[in-house]
Amino acid sequence: MSSNSRTRMAGVLFVLALLAVAAALIGAIGNYAVLDRPVLLGTLAASLVIVSGGLAFGGGTRGPVIAIGMIWTTVALVGYVNTWQVYARIPGPAGSGLEVRVLYDDWIIPDWALVVRKNDGLLTREWPLVERFSEEHDDGLPKVTWVDPAHVRLDDRPGDERSLWGGRTVVLDPGTGQPLDPAHPLHR
């Protein structure tokens, strides 16, 4: 490969790295579920920068390949250890495309979260309804009831005397599922 073509290829890879970073930012800022993968897209960007640097400076491929292997192994381990799982889905009113998802992570301390999801294919968005809270079991979860596409009610479970949720109603934008209350998401 000539020096000119290596430089050109390095430039293309660097631009792809910038696009990966831009996609991660758009996903995080816009709450787009498909693009909201900062660790994965950041790893992709770092890998592309390493390879483009190896090509641009002619240092060979052995160093970049080892570095990329180490980066992806670390990401795989982090992804394996820290993964949110969908514990339950509570569908919204028919035709709304909305649902509440109960997410669960049981790594060291069980963490729970509730998100409102607007299913739109690649433009699917998720908004925090109740951010992370830790409970040993799922008995701390609220009973979720859809009032209509613009309102979700969080109630205490029958027989739960702790009054954790107290029948809060969360107002949503029915088009996106985004909570409209400035004091949102609810924290526990």
N, C-alpha and C positions, 0 to 999 in steps of 0.2 A: 504494500500500500504506500503510495507516494505521500510526501509531507503535506502537500496541498489537500489531498483527499482526506487525510487523517484530521487536519485542522477543520475542514468542512464538516466531517462526521462528528467531531467534538462539539462544534457549534450547534449542530442539530440536537445532539443529546442534551446539551445545556439548556436549549430552548424547551425541550420536553420536560426537563427537571423544573423549569420555571412554571410550565403549565400544570404540573402535578401540584406544586405549591399553591398556585392560584386556585385550582380545583378544591384543595383542602380548605382554603380560606373561604371560598364561596359556600362550601358545604357547612362549615362551622357557623358562619355569619347568618346564612339563610335557613339553617336547620334542615338542610336537605339530607335525608337519611342515606342515600346512595353515595354522596360525596363527603359526608361527615366522617371521614376516616383519616384523621391527622397522622396517626402512627404509620399506617400502611402507605399513604401517599408521601409522607415525609421520608420514609425508608426508600421508596421508589426514587424520590428526588435525590437523596444522598447517593444512592447507587449510580444514578445517571451522571451526577457530578464527578464521582470517583472515576468512572469509565472515561468520561470526556477529558478529565485531567490526565489520565494515563495516555490517552490518544494524543492530546495536544502537546504534552511534554515528552513523548516518546520513551517513557520509562518502562515499556513492556506491559504485558497483561497479567503477569503472575501476582504482583502486589495488589492491583485493583480486584482481581478475582478473589483473593484471600480476604480482603477487606469487605467485599460484598457478601461473601459467605458468612463472615462473622456478624455483620449487620443483620442479615435475614434470619440467622439462627437466633439472635437475641430477640428480634421482633416476633418470631414464631413462639418462643418461650413466653414472652410477655403476653401475647395473644392467647396462648393456651391457659395461662394462669389467671388472667384478668378478663373474663368474657361474660358479658351480660347475656342471660338466657331469658327467653320469653316464657314466663310462668303462666300467664293467662292473657286472653284477649276478650275484651268486652266490646262487641260491635255497636256502633252508633246507630241512629235511626236509619231505616232503609233508604238507600239511594244517596246518603250523605258522603259515603266514602271515608267516614271517620271511625276510629276505634280507640279505645283506651287499652294500652298494653301495660301489663304488670311485668317489670323486669327484675331479675334476681341474679345476684352474684354471690356465690358461697366460697370465697377464697379463704380469708382468715376470719373476718367477722361478716356474717350475712348482711348484705346490703340489698335494699329494695328501692325501686323507683317506679313512678307512674308517668307515662308519657301519653299524649294525645297524638295520634298518627292520622294524617290525611293521605290516603293511598292514591297516588297519581303516577304510577309507574316510575320512571327515572326521576321525576320531580316530586316524589314522595317526601313529605316533611314530617318531622317529629318535634313536638314542643314539650318541655317539662311541665307536668301537671303537679307532681309532688317530687321534689328532688330527693336524692339519696337519704334514706333513713335506715338505721340498723335495728333489727329486731331478730331475736333468736329464731322465731318461727313466723309463719305467715299470719298469725292471729293479730298482729298489729296493723294489717292491711285494712283499708276502709272498704266498705261495701260501695261499689260504684254503680250508679244508676244514671242513665241518660234521660234527661227531662225532655229535651228536644235537641236539634243540632247545635244550638247556641248555649246549652246549659248542661253541666255534669254535676251530679250531687254526690258528695262523699259523706257516708254515714258510718256510725259505729256498727260493728257486727252485733247481731242479737246475742244478748247475755254478757256483752263486754261492758263492764261498769266503769271503765277508765275514762270514758268520754274523750277519746283521742281526736275524733274528727268533728263531732257535734253537728252533723248535717250541713256542712258547708256546701254552697253552690258556687261553682266556678263558671264565669261567663266566658264564652269562646266566640271567636270569629267563625261563623258556620262555614265560610268558604275555605279557610285554611286550617282551622282547629287551634289557632294560636290563642292562648288565654289573654283576655283583654284587661284584666285587673292589674294595675301597676304594682300591687303588692304580691304579684305572682312570680314564680311558682311558690307554692306553699313549702315551707321548710319544717322539718321535724327535728 
